[in-house]
Amino acid sequence: MQTTNVHVVFFSATFTTRSIARRIASAMGARAVEHDITAGWGAEPVPAFGRGDVLLAAVPVYAGRVPAPAAAALRRLRSGGAPAVAVCVYGNRDYDDALLELCDLLADGGFSVVGAGAFVARHSIFPMVAAGRPDAADMARADAFGAECASLMASLAPGDRLSPPRVKGNRPYRQPGSLHLHPTTATAGCTLCGLCAAQCPFGAIPAASPASTDAALCMACGRCIAVCPQHVRGYYNNVYEATADKFGKAFAVRREPEWVMAARQADNEAENIG
């Protein structure tokens, strides 16, 4: 199969998932068409998938799951068997059921998942964990994954069928726990510009009161911290400091990117016979 377009669909609150998705797409060697679903589809038309089109779906991991707004946006994608690459990005703790959930979402939309990868980026709540990632080594692994996906797709002949990648995880998916930490604005220095409210993917920052956060809606994605022009959004309480210290120590050991590929059904049948 010759790949013409790679539709890069990503949810990326702090832009690290976007960076990794772009690198993987570049390594695939086809024209990349980006679709940022961090704030939903908005007025952008949902892409249709024809011959030569590939989907690269990339999401961060929140509490071991695909973020609910990302899942809702991805459910609008439909295909009659176009190949897809699934990517999740997590903060060095674990990706739990997120990659499996993402693969299921794509399969439910009629896509054939050719590769599924989990990559590491700086933690969105505790940025001392996986600080500086994705780094050069991570990006080299992203290159390798993208190239492997491209090679597999190039080797497919009409009529070839693939068995889905064997991704770790459980069904039913884990139930996300309650979040007790939410970013707020340090009143000193805040100009009430409202950029954080406008860009919050979860609608957790009131436009009329952008210095506050609705804890019931906030998913601690870090978008408001990343976009604040005055750099005054963050976590300002003693509970955060104590939790950050424990979390940082618990997940200090570096974890590496990993991925699994689909296999031709004939290959699997030969393995089973042997």
TIKE-545714 format. One record per residue (C-alpha): residue number from 1; x, y, z. Coordinates in Angstrom, 1 decimal. Example, Ala and Ser with C-alpha at 12.3 -4.5 7.8 and 13.67 -1.06 7.14 Angstrom:
! residues 2
n|u|v|w
1|12.3|-4.5|7.8 $
2|13.7|-1.1|7.1 $
***
This chain:
! residues 274
n|u|v|w
1|0.0|0.0|0.0 $
2|1.3|3.5|-0.9 $
3|0.6|6.1|1.8 $
4|-0.3|9.5|0.4 $
5|-1.6|11.4|3.5 $
6|-1.1|10.9|7.2 $
7|-4.0|12.6|9.1 $
8|-2.4|13.5|12.4 $
9|-5.3|13.8|14.9 $
10|-4.0|14.8|18.3 $
11|-5.2|16.0|21.7 $
12|-2.3|17.9|23.3 $
13|-2.9|20.2|26.3 $
14|0.7|21.0|26.9 $
15|2.0|20.4|23.4 $
16|4.2|17.4|24.1 $
17|1.8|14.8|22.6 $
18|1.8|17.0|19.5 $
19|5.6|17.0|19.3 $
20|5.7|13.2|19.4 $
21|2.9|12.8|16.9 $
22|4.6|15.1|14.5 $
23|7.9|13.3|14.8 $
24|6.2|9.9|14.2 $
25|4.3|11.3|11.2 $
26|7.5|12.8|9.7 $
27|9.2|9.4|9.9 $
28|6.3|7.8|8.0 $
29|7.4|9.8|4.9 $
30|4.0|11.0|3.6 $
31|2.3|14.3|3.6 $
32|1.1|15.2|7.1 $
33|-2.3|16.8|7.6 $
34|-2.8|18.0|11.2 $
35|-6.1|18.1|13.2 $
36|-5.9|19.5|16.7 $
37|-8.8|18.1|18.7 $
38|-7.8|19.5|22.0 $
39|-10.8|21.9|21.9 $
40|-12.9|19.5|19.9 $
41|-13.5|19.7|16.1 $
42|-15.0|23.1|16.2 $
43|-15.8|24.3|12.7 $
44|-13.2|22.0|11.1 $
45|-14.7|19.3|9.0 $
46|-14.0|15.8|10.2 $
47|-11.6|14.2|7.6 $
48|-12.8|11.5|5.3 $
49|-10.4|8.6|4.5 $
50|-9.8|7.4|1.0 $
51|-7.2|5.3|-0.7 $
52|-3.7|6.2|0.5 $
53|-5.0|7.9|3.7 $
54|-3.7|6.9|7.1 $
55|-4.8|8.0|10.5 $
56|-2.3|8.8|13.3 $
57|-4.3|9.3|16.5 $
58|-2.3|10.6|19.5 $
59|-3.6|11.3|23.0 $
60|-2.2|11.9|26.5 $
61|-3.0|9.5|29.3 $
62|-5.2|11.0|32.1 $
63|-5.6|8.6|35.1 $
64|-4.9|5.6|32.9 $
65|-7.5|6.5|30.3 $
66|-8.0|8.4|27.1 $
67|-9.3|11.9|28.0 $
68|-13.1|12.0|27.6 $
69|-13.1|15.0|25.1 $
70|-10.5|13.2|23.0 $
71|-12.6|10.0|23.0 $
72|-15.7|12.0|22.0 $
73|-13.8|13.6|19.1 $
74|-12.3|10.4|17.9 $
75|-15.7|8.7|17.8 $
76|-16.6|11.0|15.0 $
77|-14.0|9.4|12.7 $
78|-15.2|6.7|10.4 $
79|-13.5|4.5|7.8 $
80|-14.0|1.4|5.8 $
81|-10.7|-0.2|6.8 $
82|-8.1|2.6|6.5 $
83|-4.9|1.9|8.4 $
84|-4.4|3.7|11.7 $
85|-1.5|4.2|14.1 $
86|-2.4|4.6|17.8 $
87|-0.2|6.7|20.1 $
88|-0.6|7.5|23.8 $
89|1.8|9.7|25.8 $
90|2.1|9.4|29.6 $
91|4.1|11.0|32.4 $
92|6.4|8.1|33.3 $
93|4.0|6.5|35.7 $
94|2.0|4.1|33.5 $
95|-0.4|4.2|30.6 $
96|-2.7|1.5|32.1 $
97|-5.7|1.0|29.8 $
98|-5.3|4.1|27.7 $
99|-3.6|2.6|24.6 $
100|-6.0|-0.4|24.6 $
101|-8.9|2.0|24.8 $
102|-7.5|4.1|22.0 $
103|-7.1|1.0|19.8 $
104|-10.7|0.0|20.6 $
105|-12.0|3.5|19.6 $
106|-10.2|3.3|16.3 $
107|-11.4|-0.3|15.6 $
108|-14.9|0.7|16.4 $
109|-14.6|3.5|13.8 $
110|-13.7|0.9|11.1 $
111|-9.9|1.5|11.1 $
112|-7.3|-1.2|10.9 $
113|-4.7|-0.5|13.6 $
114|-1.2|-1.3|12.2 $
115|0.9|-0.1|15.2 $
116|0.3|1.1|18.8 $
117|2.9|2.9|20.8 $
118|3.3|4.4|24.3 $
119|5.7|7.3|24.7 $
120|6.9|9.3|27.7 $
121|6.7|13.1|28.2 $
122|7.0|15.4|31.2 $
123|4.2|14.8|33.7 $
124|1.5|17.5|33.4 $
125|0.9|17.8|37.1 $
126|4.3|17.0|38.5 $
127|6.7|18.4|35.9 $
128|9.8|17.3|37.8 $
129|8.8|13.7|36.7 $
130|10.2|13.0|33.3 $
131|11.5|16.6|33.1 $
132|12.9|17.4|29.7 $
133|11.1|14.7|27.9 $
134|10.5|13.9|25.1 $
135|14.3|14.1|24.7 $
136|16.5|13.2|21.8 $
137|16.4|9.5|22.7 $
138|12.6|9.6|22.8 $
139|12.5|11.2|19.4 $
140|14.8|8.7|17.9 $
141|12.4|6.0|19.1 $
142|9.5|7.9|17.6 $
143|11.4|7.9|14.3 $
144|11.9|4.1|14.6 $
145|8.2|3.5|15.3 $
146|7.1|5.7|12.5 $
147|9.4|4.0|10.1 $
148|8.3|0.6|11.2 $
149|4.6|1.5|10.7 $
150|5.4|2.9|7.2 $
151|7.3|-0.3|6.3 $
152|4.5|-2.5|7.4 $
153|2.0|-0.5|5.4 $
154|4.2|-0.5|2.3 $
155|4.4|-4.2|2.4 $
156|0.7|-4.8|2.4 $
157|-0.9|-6.1|-0.8 $
158|-4.6|-5.8|-1.7 $
159|-6.6|-8.3|0.3 $
160|-4.0|-8.6|3.1 $
161|-5.6|-8.8|6.5 $
162|-4.0|-7.8|9.8 $
163|-4.5|-9.1|13.3 $
164|-4.7|-6.1|15.8 $
165|-1.6|-5.4|17.9 $
166|-1.6|-7.1|21.2 $
167|-1.8|-4.1|23.5 $
168|-1.6|-4.4|27.3 $
169|-4.6|-3.3|29.3 $
170|-7.9|-4.5|30.6 $
171|-11.6|-4.5|29.7 $
172|-13.6|-3.1|31.3 $
173|-11.2|-0.1|31.5 $
174|-10.1|1.2|34.9 $
175|-12.3|3.8|36.6 $
176|-10.5|7.1|36.9 $
177|-9.9|8.2|40.5 $
178|-10.9|11.6|41.9 $
179|-8.5|14.4|41.3 $
180|-7.6|16.5|44.4 $
181|-5.1|18.9|42.8 $
182|-6.1|21.7|40.5 $
183|-4.1|24.6|39.1 $
184|-5.2|28.1|40.2 $
185|-3.9|31.6|39.4 $
186|-1.6|33.5|41.7 $
187|-3.5|36.8|41.9 $
188|-0.3|38.8|41.9 $
189|0.7|39.3|38.2 $
190|-2.6|38.0|36.7 $
191|-4.0|40.4|34.2 $
192|-7.3|38.6|33.8 $
193|-6.6|38.3|30.1 $
194|-8.8|35.2|29.9 $
195|-6.5|33.1|27.6 $
196|-6.6|30.2|30.1 $
197|-10.4|30.2|30.1 $
198|-10.5|30.4|26.3 $
199|-8.2|27.4|25.9 $
200|-9.2|25.1|28.7 $
201|-10.3|21.9|27.0 $
202|-12.7|21.0|29.9 $
203|-14.3|24.4|30.4 $
204|-13.1|24.5|33.9 $
205|-12.1|28.1|34.1 $
206|-14.9|30.7|34.1 $
207|-14.5|33.4|31.5 $
208|-15.9|35.9|34.0 $
209|-13.4|34.8|36.7 $
210|-10.3|33.4|35.0 $
211|-8.3|33.5|38.3 $
212|-10.4|30.6|39.6 $
213|-10.8|26.9|38.6 $
214|-14.0|24.8|38.8 $
215|-12.6|21.7|40.5 $
216|-15.5|19.6|39.4 $
217|-14.6|20.1|35.7 $
218|-10.8|20.4|35.9 $
219|-8.7|17.4|34.8 $
220|-5.4|19.0|35.7 $
221|-4.3|18.8|32.0 $
222|-1.9|21.7|32.4 $
223|-3.2|23.7|29.4 $
224|-3.8|26.8|31.5 $
225|-0.2|26.7|32.9 $
226|1.3|26.2|29.5 $
227|-0.5|29.1|27.8 $
228|-0.5|31.7|30.7 $
229|1.4|34.7|29.3 $
230|2.3|35.9|32.8 $
231|3.4|32.5|34.0 $
232|1.2|32.8|37.1 $
233|-1.0|29.7|36.7 $
234|0.1|26.7|38.8 $
235|-0.4|24.7|42.0 $
236|-0.2|26.8|45.1 $
237|-0.8|24.8|48.2 $
238|1.0|22.7|50.8 $
239|-0.8|19.5|49.8 $
240|0.6|19.8|46.3 $
241|4.2|20.2|47.6 $
242|3.8|17.1|49.8 $
243|2.2|15.0|47.1 $
244|4.8|16.1|44.5 $
245|7.6|15.0|46.7 $
246|6.1|11.5|47.1 $
247|5.1|11.1|43.5 $
248|8.5|12.3|42.2 $
249|10.3|9.7|44.3 $
250|7.9|6.9|43.4 $
251|8.3|7.4|39.6 $
252|11.8|8.7|39.3 $
253|13.1|5.6|37.4 $
254|13.1|6.3|33.7 $
255|10.6|4.4|31.5 $
256|11.1|4.0|27.8 $
257|8.8|4.2|24.8 $
258|7.4|0.9|23.7 $
259|5.2|-0.3|20.9 $
260|3.5|-3.4|19.3 $
261|2.7|-4.0|15.7 $
262|-0.1|-5.7|13.9 $
263|0.7|-9.0|12.1 $
264|-0.6|-10.5|9.0 $
265|-3.2|-13.1|9.8 $
266|-1.3|-15.7|7.8 $
267|1.8|-15.1|10.0 $
268|-0.3|-15.7|13.1 $
269|-1.8|-18.8|11.7 $
270|1.7|-20.2|10.9 $
271|2.7|-19.4|14.5 $
272|-0.3|-21.2|15.9 $
273|0.3|-24.3|13.8 $
274|3.9|-24.5|14.9 $
***
